[in-house]
Structure formats: structure tokens, C-alpha cells
Amino acid sequence: MIKAGAQGKAEATVGQDMTARTVGSGELNVLATPVLAALVEEAAWKSISPQLEEGQTTVGTRLVLDHLAPTAVGMTITCTTTLTDVDRRKLVFSFEANDGAGTVAKGTHERFIVDAQKFQTKADARA
């Protein structure tokens, strides 16, 4: 049984491939918000993955992200998550991202526990 309190961490050094200009979310050579969002999701799912039953995984369903400051190429961004609420299959995380110069983002992220094979089959049927 998954309980609140699990913590996760994901870290990356910002490369040119992670900038807003490169991923298409803006014109500047700074960490792109979509890349930051992916880092949040990585920290969250990895924090609870070992606690899931065989055949289960989680999928992201909601992300509320306040991107507060820019992060330049070459800086290291660290995202930490904390599982704050568990409601059956629904998991709610709070998160904060820091680039060494200060907080660059914070917010909440929700994930749902799903049967991996059933979910994939459902997705494939939509194609």
C-alpha cells in the first residue's frame, strides 16, 4: 500500500536540446517549460514505482506548474517531489525545482495507478 510521504528527485544539466528555442515552446535559449514538466513527472513516477504491484504503473493526469525563473544552458536543475495525498489510485505530489541560484518552479502533480497492459491496449486501440 502506497502511503503519503514518498520523496523523489530528478536532475539534469540543461543542454541546448532542452531549451525553449529547440523544443518549440519559445524563442530563448533557457530551460523549456515542457522539459521542466517532464522532469517533474520523472521524479514523481520514479519515487513510487518500486511500491507498485506487478503489472502496475502510473500515468500523469494533471500538472500545475508555476515557472518562476529562467535557467540558463549549463546549469543543473533539480526537481524534488513529495507524495502528499493518496486516494485509492489517485496520487498527488507537491514539487519544487531549483537550479542552484534559487527556486525556479513549484506546483502540484497528479498521477493515477493503472494496469500497464490494459492501459497500453486501450491506447493502441485508439490508433
C-alpha positions in Angstrom: 0.0 0.0 0.0 1.4 3.4 -1.0 1.4 6.0 1.7 2.0 9.7 1.6 5.5 11.0 2.3 7.4 9.3 -0.5 10.0 11.6 -2.0 11.5 11.7 -5.4 14.3 13.5 -7.2 15.3 14.0 -10.8 18.2 16.1 -12.0 19.6 17.2 -15.3 22.2 19.6 -16.7 20.5 22.0 -19.1 21.7 21.4 -22.7 20.8 23.2 -25.9 18.4 20.3 -26.7 16.4 21.3 -23.6 15.9 25.0 -24.5 12.6 26.7 -25.4 14.1 27.6 -28.7 14.9 24.0 -29.5 11.7 22.3 -28.3 9.5 25.0 -29.8 8.0 26.4 -26.7 9.6 29.9 -27.1 12.5 31.8 -28.7 15.0 31.9 -25.9 18.0 29.6 -25.0 16.7 28.8 -21.5 15.2 25.7 -19.9 11.9 25.0 -21.7 8.8 24.6 -19.5 7.8 21.3 -21.2 11.3 19.9 -20.3 10.8 21.0 -16.7 7.4 19.4 -16.7 8.9 16.1 -17.9 11.5 16.3 -15.0 8.7 16.7 -12.5 6.9 13.6 -13.9 10.1 11.6 -13.8 10.8 12.5 -10.2 7.2 11.6 -9.2 6.8 8.3 -11.0 10.2 7.0 -10.0 9.5 7.8 -6.3 6.6 5.4 -6.1 7.3 2.9 -8.9 9.1 0.4 -6.5 6.0 0.3 -4.3 3.6 -0.7 -7.1 2.2 -4.2 -7.6 3.4 -6.3 -10.5 1.9 -5.1 -13.8 1.1 -1.6 -12.4 2.4 1.7 -13.5 1.3 5.3 -13.1 0.2 7.9 -15.7 0.3 11.7 -15.3 -3.2 13.3 -15.4 -2.7 16.8 -14.1 0.2 19.3 -13.7 0.0 22.7 -12.1 3.4 24.3 -12.7 4.4 27.8 -11.8 7.7 28.5 -13.8 9.1 31.3 -11.7 12.6 32.0 -13.0 14.8 31.1 -16.1 17.5 28.5 -16.1 20.5 29.0 -18.4 22.2 26.4 -20.5 24.9 24.6 -18.5 23.1 25.0 -15.1 21.9 21.9 -13.3 18.2 21.7 -12.5 17.0 19.5 -9.6 13.3 18.7 -9.1 12.1 17.2 -5.8 8.7 15.7 -5.3 6.7 14.7 -2.2 3.7 12.4 -2.3 1.2 14.4 -0.3 -2.1 12.5 -0.8 -3.2 9.0 -1.8 -6.9 8.4 -2.7 -7.1 4.8 -3.9 -5.5 5.0 -7.3 -5.0 8.8 -7.3 -1.6 10.1 -6.2 -1.0 13.8 -5.5 2.5 15.2 -5.4 3.9 18.6 -4.5 7.2 19.6 -6.2 9.9 22.3 -6.3 12.7 22.8 -8.8 15.9 24.5 -8.1 18.9 25.4 -10.3 21.4 26.3 -7.7 20.7 30.0 -8.0 17.2 29.5 -6.4 13.8 28.1 -6.8 12.7 28.1 -10.5 9.4 26.3 -10.2 6.8 24.8 -7.8 3.4 23.3 -8.0 1.4 20.0 -7.9 1.2 16.9 -10.0 -1.4 14.1 -10.1 -0.9 10.6 -11.3 -3.1 7.6 -11.4 -2.2 3.9 -10.8 -3.2 1.8 -13.8 -2.7 -1.7 -15.1 0.1 -1.2 -17.6 -1.1 -3.8 -20.2 -4.7 -2.7 -20.1 -3.8 0.9 -20.4 -1.4 0.3 -23.4 -4.1 -1.9 -25.1 -6.6 0.9 -24.7 -4.2 3.4 -26.1 -3.3 1.2 -29.1 -6.9 0.7 -29.9 -7.3 4.4 -30.3 -4.8 4.5 -33.2 
